[in-house]
Amino acid sequence: MTNSPPATTATTVFDERLRVPLWWWLPAMGVAALLAAEVHMGYPGVRAWLPYLVLLPLAATLMLVFGRTRVRLTADRLYVGPASLPLEFVGEVEVIARAAKRRALGPGSDPAAFMLHRAWIGPMVRVRLTDPADPTPYWIFSLRRPERLAELLRTGTERG
């Protein structure tokens, strides 16, 4: 597992950005507006508008930052957030349904595993690693289209 940025020269086979759902934006902006209104009521004049100028863009920035993680598959590597894995070390690929997510992330999970969990995404993918030099037993990460990636990983590793 390496922490390198995705190569731009490789052909992308699968690409999914783990965006925050649109319905999360309304509560985030609402909470920011309520906090700004609380401060607004206590200060007259120009200072009353300062919390709106700070808190609303801050809430929007947080929503954008939370949703900027990507999962990419190229012809030779799998990229999950900041980590990458050569496809030659991809072993068994398992799709984990929303109902089984708690069990997969809970006390039965391996503490050495690479995990990238996004609460707003139901299903997950578990990829077992076959690299004997890597202490990470598997990667487990959230994904909206896990069946598609699992199919691509299975066919890609069978060819290799």
Buried (B, 14 or more C-beta within 10 A) or exposed (E): BEEEEBEEEBEEBBEBEBBBEEEBBEEBBEEBBEBBEEBBEEEEEEEBEBBBEBBBEBBBEEBEEBBEBBBBBBEBBBBBBBBBBEBEBBEEBBBBEEEEBEEBBEEEBEEEBBBBEBEBBBBBBBBBBEBEEEEBBBBBBBBBEBEBBBBBBEEBBEEE
